[in-house]
């Protein structure tokens, strides 16, 4: 496993924000991008935190396939709905503004839904669902992504990891939040495994021969990128363990991320043109907020939701199991444990030094340089 060093939250927050600004993102937008990015690390989701800071955001800005200044255009709006074109700006900014709009509509009319086209990677979907649940709304969001997941009985990547994310207010210290891909694993996790020198888990990737791809994560990632392998849906290869269920949910997210907003889908999200040149990804998202006060009230919802999850956690445990968790609980516990800062692996350490020196952010000295 790769060696890590802890960087305190104030330092990493200021550094990431200054770096985003250095790449042309307006400071107000940069602060949103940083908040979304580091929220992932605070929850223990390393696959979508600082591990992706340079390769997914800064490098794409440098390559000219993502715009640092976000032109957020509302192309159609009703009291409860909106269609947005993000013009390939910062996905986190587009996501934040879209869920904010959905929440505001829900507070006034009970429900709000905003759909987006021509966006970029928006970070952890759970950030936006949490925005809603913190304000007493049920929050739902999803996004399509570059094609890397095969349909049941297929071996070709036809759609993205397409997360389905739902946040529900509770009276616990944390809200219920399910935030996961409709594939068994996601590209970010494979990228993270490559960084820490960990093999991929058996059954998560399928080759063109229909057999599982195992072993070195870097080699597996290259196969996914060149189209000789694909990620598998929840349930795995074939139908025996319910792979068709993950496939069906993935398709639902693909439809909600493209059909209502007339957006791109499938192979059109590959990030390359017919000649193999890099182009914007043109991703689609959707955001739904449901205000609990338009039903029997936030207090009733929080109390009942809390009762339900506590009842489940109190049920009989399997032999050897210490406890039963509910969605959002482990992330809450990680947040408490990481009060001192974020662990940075050696690969990301090198990237941070490179970015600092490139932008001449000389005020920053990192722990591994002592």
C-alpha positions in Angstrom: 0.0 0.0 0.0 1.1 3.5 -0.8 2.5 5.7 2.1 0.2 8.6 3.1 0.6 11.9 5.0 -2.1 13.9 6.7 -2.7 17.5 5.5 -4.9 19.6 7.8 -8.3 20.8 6.4 -7.5 24.5 6.4 -4.3 24.0 4.4 -5.8 21.6 1.8 -8.9 23.8 1.5 -6.9 26.9 0.8 -4.5 25.2 -1.5 -7.1 23.5 -3.7 -9.1 26.8 -3.9 -6.0 28.8 -4.8 -5.1 26.2 -7.4 -8.6 26.3 -9.0 -8.3 30.1 -9.1 -4.9 29.8 -10.7 -6.5 27.7 -13.5 -9.0 30.5 -14.2 -12.0 29.5 -12.1 -13.6 32.6 -10.4 -13.0 32.4 -6.6 -16.6 32.1 -5.7 -16.9 29.1 -8.0 -13.6 27.7 -6.9 -14.8 27.6 -3.3 -17.8 25.5 -4.4 -15.5 23.2 -6.4 -13.3 22.8 -3.4 -16.2 22.1 -1.0 -17.5 19.4 -3.2 -14.1 17.8 -3.8 -13.1 17.7 -0.2 -16.5 16.6 1.1 -15.7 13.4 -0.7 -12.5 13.0 1.4 -14.3 14.0 4.6 -16.6 11.1 4.0 -13.8 8.6 3.2 -14.6 8.4 -0.5 -11.0 8.8 -1.8 -12.0 7.9 -5.3 -13.7 11.3 -5.8 -11.6 13.6 -3.6 -8.1 15.0 -4.0 -7.1 11.9 -6.0 -9.0 13.4 -8.9 -8.1 17.0 -8.3 -5.5 17.2 -11.1 -6.4 14.5 -13.6 -10.1 15.0 -13.8 -10.4 18.8 -13.3 -7.1 20.7 -13.8 -5.8 18.6 -16.7 -9.2 18.9 -18.5 -9.1 22.6 -18.1 -5.5 22.6 -19.5 -6.6 20.4 -22.4 -9.3 22.8 -23.3 -12.1 20.4 -22.9 -13.6 22.0 -19.7 -14.3 25.6 -19.2 -13.1 27.2 -16.0 -15.7 30.0 -16.2 -19.2 28.4 -16.0 -21.9 29.8 -18.3 -25.0 28.5 -16.5 -27.8 28.9 -18.9 -31.5 28.2 -18.1 -33.0 27.3 -21.4 -36.5 26.5 -20.1 -38.2 27.0 -16.7 -41.5 26.4 -15.0 -42.5 26.9 -11.4 -41.4 23.3 -10.6 -38.9 22.4 -13.3 -36.0 23.8 -15.3 -33.7 22.7 -18.1 -30.1 23.9 -17.9 -27.2 24.0 -20.4 -23.9 24.0 -18.5 -21.8 24.8 -21.6 -19.1 22.4 -20.4 -18.3 24.5 -17.3 -17.4 23.2 -13.9 -19.7 20.3 -13.0 -19.6 21.1 -9.3 -20.8 24.7 -9.9 -23.5 23.4 -12.3 -24.6 20.8 -9.8 -24.7 23.2 -6.8 -26.7 25.8 -8.7 -29.1 23.2 -10.0 -29.8 21.5 -6.7 -30.2 24.9 -5.1 -32.8 25.8 -7.7 -34.6 22.4 -7.2 -34.7 23.0 -3.4 -36.0 26.6 -3.8 -38.8 25.3 -6.1 -39.6 22.5 -3.7 -39.9 24.9 -0.7 -42.4 26.9 -2.6 -44.4 24.2 -4.6 -43.6 21.0 -2.8 -41.3 19.5 -5.5 -38.6 20.7 -7.8 -36.7 19.1 -10.6 -33.8 20.5 -12.7 -32.2 18.6 -15.6 -28.8 19.5 -17.1 -27.0 18.9 -20.4 -23.5 19.8 -21.5 -21.9 19.5 -18.0 -18.7 17.9 -16.7 -17.9 15.6 -13.9 -19.7 16.9 -10.8 -17.9 15.1 -8.0 -19.7 13.0 -5.5 -23.5 12.8 -6.2 -24.1 12.6 -2.4 -23.1 16.2 -2.0 -26.2 17.4 -3.8 -28.6 15.0 -2.1 -27.2 16.1 1.2 -27.8 19.7 0.3 -31.5 18.8 0.1 -31.7 16.6 3.2 -30.0 19.3 5.4 -32.9 21.6 4.5 -35.6 19.1 5.3 -36.1 17.9 1.7 -35.7 14.5 0.1 -32.9 14.9 -2.4 -32.4 12.7 -5.5 -29.7 13.1 -8.1 -28.0 11.1 -10.8 -25.6 11.6 -13.7 -24.5 9.8 -16.8 -20.7 9.3 -17.5 -18.2 8.1 -20.0 -19.2 4.7 -21.4 -17.3 2.0 -19.4 -20.1 -0.3 -18.2 -21.4 -3.3 -20.1 -25.1 -4.3 -20.3 -26.2 -7.7 -19.1 -25.0 -10.3 -21.7 -22.8 -7.7 -23.3 -19.0 -7.0 -23.0 -18.8 -3.5 -24.5 -18.9 -0.3 -22.4 -22.2 1.3 -23.4 -23.1 3.6 -20.5 -21.4 5.1 -17.4 -21.3 4.1 -13.8 -24.5 6.2 -13.4 -25.0 6.7 -9.7 -28.5 6.7 -8.2 -28.3 8.9 -5.1 -31.0 9.6 -2.5 -30.8 11.6 0.7 -33.7 11.5 3.3 -33.8 13.7 6.5 -33.6 11.8 9.8 -33.4 12.7 13.5 -30.0 11.0 13.7 -26.7 13.0 13.7 -26.5 12.0 10.0 -29.2 11.8 7.4 -29.9 8.6 5.4 -27.8 8.9 2.2 -27.3 6.2 -0.4 -24.7 7.3 -2.9 -23.4 4.5 -5.1 -22.8 3.6 -8.7 -25.1 1.2 -10.6 -21.9 -0.8 -11.5 -20.2 -2.9 -8.8 -17.3 -0.5 -8.8 -16.5 2.8 -10.6 -13.7 4.2 -12.7 -12.5 6.4 -9.8 -12.1 3.3 -7.6 -10.0 1.6 -10.2 -7.9 4.8 -10.6 -7.4 4.9 -6.9 -6.4 1.2 -6.8 -3.8 1.9 -9.4 -2.4 4.7 -7.3 -2.1 2.6 -4.2 -1.0 -0.6 -6.1 -4.0 -2.7 -5.3 -5.5 -5.3 -7.6 -9.0 -5.1 -8.9 -11.7 -7.2 -7.2 -12.7 -10.4 -9.1 -16.0 -10.0 -11.0 -16.0 -6.3 -11.3 -14.6 -6.1 -14.8 -15.4 -8.2 -17.9 -13.2 -8.8 -21.0 -14.3 -9.1 -24.6 -14.1 -12.8 -24.1 -16.8 -12.7 -21.5 -14.4 -13.7 -18.7 -13.6 -11.7 -15.6 -10.6 -9.4 -15.7 -8.4 -9.7 -12.6 -5.0 -8.5 -11.3 -3.2 -5.2 -11.8 -5.6 -2.2 -11.6 -3.4 -0.1 -14.0 -3.6 -2.8 -16.7 -7.4 -3.2 -16.1 -7.9 0.5 -16.4 -6.1 0.6 -19.7 -8.3 -2.2 -21.0 -11.4 -0.2 -20.0 -10.0 2.9 -21.7 -9.2 1.2 -25.0 -12.5 -0.7 -25.1 -11.2 -4.3 -24.5 -12.9 -4.5 -21.1 -15.8 -3.0 -19.3 -17.1 -2.7 -15.7 -20.0 -4.9 -14.7 -23.3 -3.8 -13.3 -24.6 -4.4 -9.8 -25.2 -8.1 -9.6 -22.3 -9.0 -11.7 -21.9 -11.0 -15.0 -25.1 -12.5 -16.4 -28.4 -12.8 -14.7 -27.8 -15.4 -12.0 -27.1 -12.9 -9.2 -29.3 -10.1 -10.6 -26.9 -8.3 -12.9 -30.0 -7.3 -15.0 -31.1 -5.2 -12.0 -28.0 -3.1 -12.0 -28.3 -2.8 -15.8 -31.9 -1.6 -15.5 -31.1 1.0 -12.9 -28.1 2.2 -14.9 -30.4 2.6 -18.0 -32.9 4.6 -15.9 -30.2 7.0 -14.9 -29.0 7.3 -18.5 -32.5 8.1 -19.6 -33.1 10.7 -16.9 -29.7 12.3 -17.7 -30.4 12.7 -21.4 -34.1 12.3 -22.4 -35.7 15.3 -20.7 -32.8 17.7 -21.6 -32.1 16.3 -25.1 -28.6 15.6 -24.0 -25.8 13.3 -25.1 -25.6 9.6 -24.0 -23.6 6.4 -24.4 -20.7 6.5 -26.8 -21.1 10.3 -27.3 -19.8 10.8 -23.8 -16.5 9.2 -24.6 -14.5 12.5 -24.5 -13.0 11.8 -27.9 -13.9 12.6 -31.5 -13.8 10.3 -34.5 -10.1 10.9 -34.9 -9.3 10.2 -31.2 -8.8 13.9 -30.2 -10.0 15.0 -26.8 -13.3 16.8 -26.7 -15.7 17.9 -23.9 -17.7 15.2 -22.3 -21.1 16.9 -22.4 -22.5 15.0 -19.4 -26.1 15.2 -18.2 -27.4 15.3 -14.7 -30.8 15.5 -12.9 -31.7 16.9 -9.5 -34.9 16.4 -7.6 -36.0 18.0 -4.3 -39.1 17.0 -2.4 -40.1 19.3 0.6 -41.2 17.2 3.6 -43.2 20.2 4.9 -45.6 19.9 2.0 -46.5 16.4 3.4 -46.8 15.9 7.2 -43.9 18.0 8.1 -40.1 17.8 8.5 -40.3 16.8 12.1 -42.6 13.9 11.4 -40.4 12.7 8.5 -37.2 13.0 10.5 -38.6 11.1 13.4 -40.2 8.3 11.4 -37.1 7.9 9.2 -35.0 7.7 12.3 -37.2 5.1 13.8 -37.0 3.0 10.7 -33.2 3.0 10.4 -32.8 2.4 14.1 -35.1 -0.6 13.9 -33.0 -2.1 11.1 -29.7 -1.5 12.9 -31.2 -3.2 16.0 -32.1 -6.4 14.1 -30.3 -9.7 14.6 -26.7 -9.6 13.4 -24.9 -12.3 11.5 -22.4 -14.4 13.5 -19.2 -12.5 14.0 -20.6 -9.2 12.8 -20.1 -6.3 15.3 -23.0 -4.1 14.0 -25.4 -3.3 11.2 -25.0 0.0 9.5 -27.4 2.2 7.5 -26.5 4.3 4.5 -24.6 7.5 5.5 -23.5 6.1 8.9 -20.0 5.0 7.9 -19.3 8.2 6.1 -20.4 10.1 9.3 -18.0 8.0 11.4 -15.1 8.7 8.9 -15.8 12.4 9.1 -15.5 12.3 12.9 -12.2 10.3 12.6 -10.7 12.6 10.1 -11.1 15.8 12.1 -7.3 16.5 11.8 -7.1 16.4 8.0 -7.1 14.4 4.8 -4.7 11.5 4.1 -2.7 12.2 0.9 -1.0 9.3 -0.9 2.5 9.5 -2.5 1.1 9.8 -6.1 -1.1 12.8 -5.1 1.7 14.3 -3.1 3.8 14.6 -6.2 0.8 16.2 -8.1 0.3 18.8 -5.4 3.9 19.8 -5.4 3.8 20.0 -9.2 0.7 22.2 -9.1 2.1 24.4 -6.4 5.4 25.0 -8.2 3.6 25.6 -11.6 1.3 28.2 -10.1 4.0 29.7 -7.8 1.9 29.2 -4.7 5.0 29.5 -2.5 3.1 30.0 0.7 2.4 26.3 0.9 4.7 23.8 2.4 3.4 20.2 2.8 4.1 17.8 5.7 6.1 15.3 3.6 8.6 18.1 2.8 9.7 18.5 6.4 
